[in-house]
Amino acid sequence: IGIIAVALIPGILWMLFYTIDQMSDSEFDKKCGIVNLAIKFLEYDFPISRYVEFGYLSVIIFHMYLILNNILPPQSLISIASIPLAFATILCVDKNPKKGGMMALASCGLYVLLLNMGFIL
């Protein structure tokens, strides 16, 4: 169960990136009849950045939960060093989805890389 729980962290981060990536193609996808998570989010008058913000917050809270339950070592908390990049993603995603997607991919990769480094430390 612990392995599956830890795997949720990169899974949620990847979902955030993929949703932002889909958002940039949403107009074309709508014309083709494709329905994805980004299109569903854009149907509501609510900025996509708030969904992304909630996703990052969920990851951090879940990460803390895993540490408190001795599933992850406390050293894995070094991954919060990627939070400034996550904040930059949140600020950028509504104005420039392509740039926001690249920043989300970088923050996802950095978070997981630092998380893994926490196992070595």
N, C-alpha and C positions, 0 to 999 in steps of 0.2 A: 504494500500500500504506500510506503514511503517513497518509493521510486516513482510511482504514478503521481503522487502529490507534488514531488519536485518537478516532474515533467510539465505540470500545469503552468509553471512560471514562463518558460520559453514559449509554451503554446499560446498563452494569453498575449504575450508580447508580439508573437508572429501574427496573431489575429488582428492586432491593432495595425501593424504595418500593412497587412493584406487588405484591410478595409480602406485605409488611406489610399493604397494603390488602386483599388477598384473605383474609388471616388473620382479619380481623374478621367476615367473612361465611362462614367455613369451616363452621360448624354447619349453616347453611341450605343451603349448597352440597352438603354430604355427603348431606343428605336428598333433594336433587334429583338425585343421582348425578353431580354435577360433580366432576371431579378436576383440581386445579390445583397449582401449585408449593407453595403454603402448606399444602395438605392433605397433600401428600407429606412435607413437612418435619415436620408435626405428628404423623405416624404414628410417629415415633421419639421416644423419651424423651430429647429433647435440646432445650434452649431455643432458640427462634427467634432470640433475640438473638445467639447464637454464630454462626449463619449470616450474620446482618447484619454482625457484627463482622469475620468473614472477608471479606465482600464489600468493606467499606470498606478493610481492609488490602490486599486485592488491587488496588484502585484506586490506592492510594498507591504501592505497589511498581511497578505498571505505569506510572504517571505518571513515576516516577523513571527507569525503564527508557527511556521515550521521550525524556526529557531527556538521559540519558547517550548515547543514540544519535543525538542532534541532530535528532530529529523534532519535538520541542517546544522552545521557547526556555526558558532557565532562569528567566525572569521569570514563567512560568506556574506556578511553584511557589508563588506567592502564594495559590493556591487552598487550600493547607493551612490557611489561616485559618478555613476552615469546619469543621475537625476537632472543635472543642469541641461544635458542634451535632450532629455525627455521634456523638460519645460520649454526649451526652444522649439521642439516639435509641436507642442500644444499651441504655442503662439503663432506658428507659421502655417499650420495645416489648413486653416480656413481661407487664407489669402492665396497660398501657393501650394496646392496639393502635391505637385511633383516634388518640390523641395521638401515638403513635410514628409513625404514618403521616404525620401532618401535619409532624412534625419531620423525618422522612426526606425528604419532598418539599421542605421548606425547605433542608435540607442539600444535597440534590441540586442544586437551583436555584442556591444560593450557590456551590457548588463549580464548577459550569459557568460561572457568571457571572464568577467570579474567574479561572478558567482562560482565558476569552476576554479578560479585561482584561490578562492577561499578554502577549497578542499585541500590545497597544497600547503597553504600557510600554517 
